Amino acid sequence: MSLEKREPVSGHLFTDAGKAAQVWIDGASSGNPGPAGAGAVIKKDGKLIGQWKKYLGETTNNVAEYQSLILALEKSLELGIKAILVYTDSELLHRQISGAYKVRTPHLRPLFEKVQELKNKLDFFRIRHIPREQNAEADRLARQARTRNTRNTPSHNTQSSAT
């Protein structure tokens, strides 16, 4: 588990993960590589803020997992959400982002760097590994996104006001 705290512009420090939005992410690939998709779900105080799916073309499952985190970070920032607690069923992604594993695969390095760039725009970020069965919503979105007709689309109306 990784806990990172950053001093926000307002001057207070997020010390309670309970103040953060909850984000579930997943990537899926049919084959490795194969048609792939990413899914992300954002909730705040138990209320659904939005859910998205994105077609990724032909790629590996690990790339799809990274792309799901990038999608979630971008959507969080677009919505003005500056504190997030991310749930993923990808042990590799969790361990690389939390610093337990180094990113040794050359094609994952730019994705890791993009995640770091986006994370640096947040006041609070934590990532947790969860069992696959606790990630059903994001998994469903990622699997749906593996087809071309679902390119970067919200799967439901999103709210524009979120903190």
Secondary structure, DSSP 8 states (H G I E B T S, - for coil): -EEEE---TTS-----GGGSEEEEEEEEESSSSEEEEEEEEEEETTEEEEEEEEEEEEE-HHHHHHHHHHHHHHHHHHTT--EEEEEES-HHHHHHHHTSS----TTTHHHHHHHHHHHTT-SEEEEEE--GGG-HHHHHHHHHTTSGGGTTEESS---S---
